[in-house]
């Protein structure tokens, strides 16, 4: 399958934009809710999406007459799904909870994310399933059902951007907007064989969106082809520096001591990832990071306290594990939180020093390659947070790269997204050339 970038280039040069994207949107809509649980989307209106494409087509014609349509509408006609924690005019934002579905008014304006997507020419295919309140990492949901992978009915998608991952896997969207607080883009990407991009903390705008924990919430993408990362990152044009030639030259990879609970096939993928980065000319060094063991101990209570403030008074409306976390967060004293904030600042400073020295850190997104539906996953959250919390505490951007088993996360310094995106493009081009050597000539 061609990358979105390559597809757009081809269609624009052939001038077959309208029939091509009409057919593509029809195919995407026909694949919607293709998982066995039939819950990729919590809201979808096919006629609305078709009318959006007509609006985009008019804008493309106008832009073509007045200048460069590709520059003004970089995602023209591309079907994109939207996580249901972002407002979209005329819909309710459920946050994956029937409590909010019944309580929230119909949105009278687009969130910043939805407005940016529409301004870029994307066609929103619907609002996707999420772990309730975006406060979970498995994709299980009492109110709307567990989100199962369209490609394997035995497996959960992971969360909280569960429907986002399902929409790309089933082909009802070419790319999906997700959020990542403690791994909610990285983990579903890894479990579903997709690429994930978590932007730096503070990138974009949360106007018209439902926060979980403001100290850690980031906006991100799930998609298939690494080469599309720079294109999709234009969502953050106001933050992204133009630095087309800059590249990351050094990387650190975590030692086996940290990876002690990794499944063997995930560890094999990690080893291959080290080799792949070296094949691009990067210098790698193994690092021992015992202080990372403190990350989830700092992250989880701050997250719980911030979430508790947002959902104060409504804890009983949510399923047991989420209610318990909210109650725990609400019970933390001011003194406890102050100590945690101080530890957070210290951890973030150490991460800044680490990335100043190595420019990139490589580790698995998760120690497991799959979550089997119906099994007891009570103990999986702390295992996953060991791997995801360090970047979350540091507010760093991350690229989740798929491998044969699981996915690897590549962390860059805060606001160093441009070089991370360049790396994604280079990795994608290298993989494409390896699959088709003639294409690399």
ABEGO torsion letter per residue (X at the ends): XBBAAAAAAAAAAAGAAAAAAAAAAAAAAAABGABAAGAABABBBAAAAAAAAAAAAAAAAAAAAAEBAAAABAABGBBBBBBAABBBBGBBBAGGBAAAAAABBBBABBBAAAAAAAAAGBBBAEBBBBBBGGBEAAGBBAAAEBBBBAABAABBAEOABAAAAAAAAAGABABBBBBBAAGAAAAAAAAAGBBBBBBBBGBEBABGBBBABAAABBBBBBBABAAAAAAAAAAAAAABBBBAABBBABBBBBBAAAAAABBAAAAAAAAAAAAAAAAAGBBBBBBBBAAAAAAAAAAAAAAAAAAAAAABGAAAABBAAAAAAAAAAAABBAAAAAAAAAAAAAAAAAAAAAAAAAGBBBBBABABABBBBGBBAAAAAAAAAAAAAAAAAAGBBBBBBBBABEBBBBBBBBGAAAAAAAAAAAAAAAAAAAABAAAAX
